[in-house]
């Protein structure tokens, strides 16, 4: 840090000596004999330490200290005076001075005091920088990440948080869907209101109806008092419906009415109650498949999915381990496609978690996975008539599979493969026996 000092003393000789000593220490020094001039300088230039005489005509050292506290609160002020008393020292420190040096002073003493004041300034600024850095990476409730994609999602969440639109958060179990829901709530105008979460898959239809909508007194046996449901109790706040696709079709119809009419009817009630609640929902299921199978009403989906936040599976572990892993190498993807996964999704999660932990950069390579996973599969060997396929043959098989999936779109295939389009074009030319510039 290039330290900037302001020295104020109405005695020319003392001022000149201090300036000379401090400049020899390598500090940038501004010097003045006037307290009024010092106050003006504090409004124009930035200083780290102010060394000021206490007694001066007109604007004295206490005035300089007051101006410094108001205009540059991070700067430290050191008093140097020939009229030192215990009372004046106490007053100086009480009003925020860093130190009080009596004249005549030893130069070593002043050097030491200035160095200590600068160390305090430096520490304060480093702490402020650290807080800003932490805020940069921790921009959500419990979400700490340096991953570019996760930061993009946080940025998107921050944009939509102030609105009242419904949000559907999708992603595999454990990817942090509720963390995003809490973040949306805390960044919204409803942050001072209640945040309520419920797992829709944990209740039967009857119990879930009672939890969400509440009931009137006497609505059923045991309903001895009126009970407000979570929708009503969350007024002015946010209701998070986790695993919303586990709701029965009948419950989905009731929820759709709440979203459309902004009102709720308690069990056993005859009069609807206005509902001022923002609804966020989440699911770990494939939404398109859920609609196709009839487990999610399409009209409810459109009501919930005003904005969709899709949390990538890989980021679950990249974020948890605070590692910049965002890609899976092509040969790893090929093995993932071919591998039978007897342990189903849990085995896949285990592989991705291990790969993320072992990865040295931003990509999971084949060497980061267990040895048995790295071995070619039997049907892959048979395809090449009893011999092990070469890496180039494996690459050709995988690239052709990707091209089939994207219906020959080379630009999209290159993106999936993690290579540029020119590299893909050259490989295809070579495999066709054509020269690259043909």
C-alpha positions in Angstrom: 0.0 0.0 0.0 1.4 3.4 -1.0 0.7 5.3 2.3 -0.5 8.8 2.1 0.2 11.1 5.0 -1.2 14.6 5.9 1.0 16.5 8.3 -0.3 19.7 10.0 1.8 21.9 12.2 1.9 25.7 12.4 5.6 25.6 13.3 7.5 25.6 10.0 10.7 23.9 11.4 8.7 21.0 13.0 6.6 20.6 9.9 9.7 20.5 7.7 11.5 17.9 9.9 8.4 15.6 10.0 7.9 15.9 6.3 11.6 15.0 5.6 11.5 12.0 7.9 8.3 10.6 6.6 9.3 11.0 2.9 12.5 9.1 3.7 10.3 6.3 4.9 8.7 6.1 1.4 5.4 7.8 2.3 3.5 10.2 0.1 3.4 13.4 2.2 1.2 16.5 2.0 2.1 19.2 4.5 0.4 22.4 5.7 0.8 24.9 8.5 -2.9 25.7 8.6 -5.6 23.7 10.3 -8.2 25.3 8.0 -6.1 24.2 4.9 -5.9 20.7 6.4 -9.7 20.5 6.8 -10.1 21.6 3.1 -7.6 18.9 2.0 -9.5 16.2 3.8 -12.4 17.1 1.6 -10.4 16.8 -1.6 -7.7 14.1 -1.2 -7.6 10.7 0.4 -5.2 10.1 3.3 -4.3 7.0 5.4 -2.8 8.8 8.4 -3.0 12.4 9.7 -0.3 13.8 12.0 -1.5 17.1 13.4 -0.4 19.6 16.1 -3.0 20.0 18.8 -2.8 23.8 19.5 -3.1 26.0 16.4 -4.7 29.4 15.8 -8.2 29.3 14.5 -8.8 25.7 13.4 -6.9 23.5 15.9 -6.0 19.8 16.0 -9.4 18.8 17.5 -11.1 20.4 14.6 -8.9 18.5 12.2 -9.7 15.3 14.0 -13.4 16.0 13.8 -13.2 16.7 10.0 -11.1 13.5 9.5 -13.7 11.4 11.3 -16.5 12.9 9.2 -14.9 12.9 5.8 -12.4 10.0 6.0 -13.4 7.7 8.8 -10.9 5.1 7.8 -7.9 7.4 8.3 -6.0 7.3 11.6 -5.2 10.6 13.4 -2.0 11.1 15.5 -1.6 14.2 17.7 1.8 15.7 18.1 2.0 18.7 20.6 4.3 20.6 22.9 1.4 21.2 25.4 0.8 17.6 26.5 -1.3 17.0 29.6 -3.0 14.0 30.9 -6.4 15.7 30.3 -5.7 16.6 26.7 -4.4 13.1 26.0 -7.6 11.5 27.4 -9.7 13.9 25.3 -7.8 13.2 22.1 -8.1 9.4 22.5 -11.8 9.8 23.6 -12.6 11.6 20.3 -10.9 8.9 18.2 -7.2 9.8 17.9 -4.9 6.8 17.3 -2.1 8.1 19.5 -0.8 11.1 21.3 2.9 12.1 21.0 4.4 14.8 23.2 7.1 17.2 21.9 10.0 17.0 21.9 9.6 13.6 20.4 12.1 10.9 19.2 12.0 10.2 15.5 12.0 6.5 16.1 8.9 6.9 18.2 7.1 8.8 15.5 8.1 6.2 12.8 6.8 3.4 15.0 3.5 5.1 15.8 2.9 5.9 12.1 3.8 2.3 11.0 1.3 0.9 13.6 -1.4 3.3 12.5 -0.9 2.2 8.9 -1.0 -1.4 9.9 -4.4 -0.8 11.5 -5.6 0.9 8.3 -4.3 -1.9 6.1 -5.9 -4.6 8.3 -9.3 -2.7 8.2 -9.2 -2.5 4.4 -8.1 -6.1 4.0 -11.1 -7.1 6.2 -13.4 -5.0 4.1 -12.0 -6.6 0.9 -12.5 -10.0 2.3 -16.1 -9.3 3.2 -16.7 -8.1 -0.3 -15.1 -11.2 -1.7 -17.2 -13.4 0.5 -20.3 -11.6 -0.5 -19.3 -12.1 -4.2 -19.1 -15.9 -3.7 -21.8 -16.1 -1.1 -24.7 -14.3 -2.7 -27.4 -16.4 -1.3 -28.6 -18.1 1.8 -26.1 -20.8 2.4 -25.0 -20.8 -1.3 -21.3 -20.5 -1.5 -19.8 -21.0 -5.0 -17.2 -19.8 -7.4 -18.8 -21.7 -10.3 -19.8 -19.5 -13.2 -23.0 -21.4 -14.0 -24.2 -21.3 -10.3 -23.4 -17.6 -10.2 -25.5 -17.2 -13.4 -28.4 -18.9 -11.7 -27.9 -16.7 -8.6 -27.9 -13.6 -10.8 -31.1 -14.8 -12.5 -32.7 -15.5 -9.1 -31.7 -12.0 -7.9 -33.5 -10.5 -10.9 -36.8 -12.3 -10.4 -36.8 -12.2 -6.6 -38.4 -8.7 -6.3 -41.3 -9.8 -8.4 -44.3 -11.8 -7.2 -44.1 -14.3 -10.1 -44.3 -18.1 -9.4 -41.0 -20.0 -9.8 -40.5 -23.7 -10.5 -37.1 -24.9 -9.3 -36.1 -28.2 -10.9 -33.1 -30.5 -10.3 -32.0 -33.8 -8.8 -32.4 -34.4 -5.0 -29.7 -32.6 -3.1 -28.8 -29.9 -5.6 -30.0 -27.2 -3.3 -33.5 -26.3 -4.5 -34.7 -25.1 -1.2 -31.6 -22.9 -0.8 -32.6 -21.1 -3.9 -36.2 -20.8 -2.6 -35.0 -19.2 0.6 -32.7 -16.9 -1.4 -35.7 -15.8 -3.6 -37.6 -15.1 -0.4 -34.8 -13.1 1.3 -34.2 -11.0 -1.8 -37.9 -10.2 -2.3 -40.1 -7.5 -1.0 -41.6 -10.2 1.2 -38.4 -10.8 3.1 -39.9 -9.5 6.4 -42.9 -11.8 6.0 -43.0 -15.6 6.8 -41.2 -18.2 4.8 -42.9 -21.6 5.0 -41.9 -24.9 3.3 -43.7 -28.2 3.0 -42.8 -31.5 1.3 -45.9 -32.4 -0.7 -44.8 -36.0 -1.0 -44.7 -36.5 2.8 -48.5 -36.3 3.3 -51.6 -38.1 2.2 -54.1 -36.0 0.3 -56.4 -35.5 3.3 -53.5 -34.4 5.6 -52.0 -32.1 2.9 -55.3 -30.5 2.3 -55.6 -29.7 6.0 -52.0 -28.4 6.2 -52.3 -26.1 3.2 -55.9 -24.9 3.4 -56.7 -25.3 7.1 -60.2 -26.0 8.5 -63.2 -24.4 10.1 -64.3 -25.3 13.6 -66.4 -28.4 13.5 -65.4 -29.3 9.9 -64.7 -32.8 11.0 -64.4 -34.9 14.1 -61.7 -33.5 16.3 -61.8 -30.0 14.6 -62.5 -28.2 17.9 -61.0 -24.9 16.8 -60.5 -22.9 13.6 -57.1 -23.6 12.0 -55.5 -21.5 9.4 -53.6 -23.4 6.7 -50.1 -22.7 5.5 -51.4 -20.7 2.5 -53.3 -18.4 4.7 -50.7 -18.3 7.4 -48.0 -17.3 4.9 -49.8 -14.1 3.9 -47.3 -11.4 3.1 -44.6 -14.0 2.7 -43.5 -17.0 0.6 -44.8 -20.6 0.5 -42.4 -23.2 -0.8 -44.0 -26.4 -2.1 -41.3 -29.1 -2.4 -41.9 -32.1 -4.6 -45.0 -30.6 -6.0 -45.4 -33.3 -8.6 -46.3 -35.7 -5.8 -49.6 -34.0 -5.2 -52.7 -35.9 -6.2 -54.6 -34.6 -9.3 -57.4 -33.4 -6.9 -54.9 -31.4 -4.8 -53.4 -29.9 -7.9 -56.8 -28.6 -9.0 -57.2 -26.9 -5.5 -53.7 -25.4 -5.8 -54.5 -24.1 -9.3 -57.5 -22.3 -7.9 -55.4 -20.6 -5.3 -52.9 -19.4 -7.9 -55.7 -18.2 -10.3 -58.1 -16.6 -7.8 -55.7 -15.6 -5.1 -58.0 -16.9 -2.5 -58.3 -20.0 -0.3 -61.3 -22.0 1.1 -60.8 -23.7 4.4 -62.0 -27.3 4.8 -65.6 -27.0 5.9 -65.8 -23.4 5.0 -68.3 -21.5 2.8 -66.5 -18.2 2.4 -63.1 -17.9 0.5 -60.3 -15.9 2.2 -58.1 -13.7 0.2 -54.5 -15.0 -0.2 -51.5 -12.8 -0.5 -48.7 -15.3 -0.8 -46.0 -16.0 -3.3 -45.8 -19.6 -4.3 -42.5 -21.3 -5.1 -42.4 -24.9 -6.1 -39.8 -27.6 -6.8 -39.5 -31.1 -8.1 -36.7 -33.6 -8.8 -38.7 -35.2 -11.6 -38.5 -34.7 -15.3 -41.4 -32.2 -15.7 -42.1 -33.1 -19.4 -42.4 -36.8 -18.5 -44.6 -36.0 -15.4 -47.0 -34.1 -17.7 -47.0 -36.9 -20.2 -47.7 -39.5 -17.5 -50.5 -37.3 -16.1 -48.9 -36.9 -12.7 -48.6 -33.1 -13.2 -51.4 -31.1 -14.7 -50.2 -29.0 -17.6 -52.3 -26.0 -16.6 -50.8 -26.1 -13.1 -47.3 -26.4 -14.6 -47.8 -23.2 -16.6 -49.1 -21.4 -13.5 -46.0 -22.5 -11.5 -43.5 -22.3 -14.3 -43.6 -18.5 -14.9 -39.8 -18.7 -14.4 -37.8 -21.9 -14.3 -34.6 -22.3 -12.4 -32.9 -25.6 -13.5 -30.1 -26.5 -11.1 -27.5 -28.7 -12.8 -26.7 -32.1 -11.2 -23.0 -31.7 -11.5 -23.1 -28.4 -9.6 -24.4 -30.1 -6.5 -21.0 -31.5 -5.8 -19.0 -28.7 -7.4 -20.7 -26.2 -5.1 -20.5 -28.4 -2.0 -16.7 -28.9 -2.5 -16.2 -25.3 -3.7 -14.5 -26.6 -6.9 -14.8 -25.1 -10.4 -15.9 -28.4 -12.1 -18.4 -27.6 -14.8 -17.6 -30.1 -17.6 -17.5 -33.9 -18.2 -15.1 -35.1 -20.8 -16.5 -36.8 -23.9 -15.0 -40.2 -23.2 -16.6 -40.1 -19.7 -20.0 -39.2 -21.2 -19.6 -42.2 -23.5 -19.0 -44.5 -20.6 -22.0 -43.0 -18.7 -24.2 -43.8 -21.7 -22.9 -47.4 -22.0 -22.7 -48.3 -18.3 -25.7 -50.3 -17.0 -25.7 -48.7 -13.6 -26.9 -51.5 -11.4 -27.1 -49.1 -8.5 -29.3 -46.7 -10.5 -29.1 -43.0 -9.8 -27.3 -43.5 -6.5 -24.4 -45.1 -8.3 -24.3 -42.3 -10.8 -24.3 -39.7 -8.0 -21.4 -41.6 -6.4 -19.4 -41.5 -9.6 -20.0 -37.8 -10.2 -19.1 -37.0 -6.5 -15.9 -39.0 -6.8 -15.0 -37.4 -10.2 -15.6 -33.9 -8.8 -13.4 -34.6 -5.8 -10.6 -36.0 -7.9 -10.7 -33.5 -10.7 -7.8 -31.1 -10.9 -9.4 -28.5 -13.2 -12.9 -27.8 -14.5 -13.4 -31.2 -16.2 -14.0 -34.7 -14.9 -11.7 -37.0 -16.9 -11.8 -40.8 -17.2 -8.8 -41.1 -14.8 -10.9 -39.4 -12.1 -13.3 -42.4 -12.0 -12.9 -45.9 -10.5 -10.6 -48.3 -12.4 -13.5 -50.8 -13.2 -15.4 -47.9 -14.8 -12.5 -47.1 -17.0 -12.4 -50.6 -18.6 -14.2 -51.0 -22.0 -17.5 -52.8 -21.8 -17.9 -56.3 -23.3 -20.3 -55.2 -26.1 -17.9 -52.5 -27.1 -15.1 -55.1 -27.5 -17.3 -57.4 -29.6 -18.1 -54.6 -31.9 -14.4 -54.4 -32.9 -14.1 -58.2 -33.5 -12.4 -59.3 -30.3 -9.8 -56.5 -30.1 -9.9 -53.5 -27.8 -11.0 -50.4 -29.7 -8.6 -47.6 -30.1 -9.2 -44.2 -28.6 -9.9 -42.8 -32.0 -12.4 -45.5 -32.7 -14.1 -44.9 -29.4 -14.2 -41.2 -30.2 -15.7 -41.9 -33.6 -18.4 -44.1 -32.1 -19.4 -41.5 -29.5 -19.3 -38.5 -31.9 -21.5 -40.3 -34.3 -23.9 -41.1 -31.5 -24.0 -37.4 -30.5 -24.6 -36.4 -34.1 -27.5 -38.8 -34.3 -29.0 -37.4 -31.2 -28.8 -33.8 -32.5 -29.9 -34.8 -36.0 -26.6 -33.8 -37.6 -26.4 -30.3 -36.1 -22.6 -30.0 -36.0 -22.6 -26.7 -34.0 -24.7 -28.2 -31.2 -22.7 -31.5 -31.3 -19.5 -29.5 -30.9 -20.9 -27.8 -27.8 -21.9 -31.1 -26.3 -18.5 -32.6 -27.0 -16.7 -29.6 -25.6 -14.7 -29.0 -28.7 -14.9 -26.2 -31.3 -16.8 -26.8 -34.6 -13.7 -26.6 -36.7 -12.1 -29.5 -34.7 -15.3 -31.6 -35.2 -15.3 -30.8 -38.9 -11.7 -31.9 -39.3 -12.3 -35.2 -37.5 -15.3 -36.0 -39.7 -13.3 -35.2 -42.8 -10.5 -37.5 -41.7 -12.9 -40.4 -40.9 -14.4 -40.0 -44.4 -10.9 -40.2 -45.9 -11.0 -36.6 -47.0 -8.2 -34.1 -46.6 -9.0 -31.4 -44.0 -8.9 -28.6 -46.6 -11.0 -30.5 -49.1 
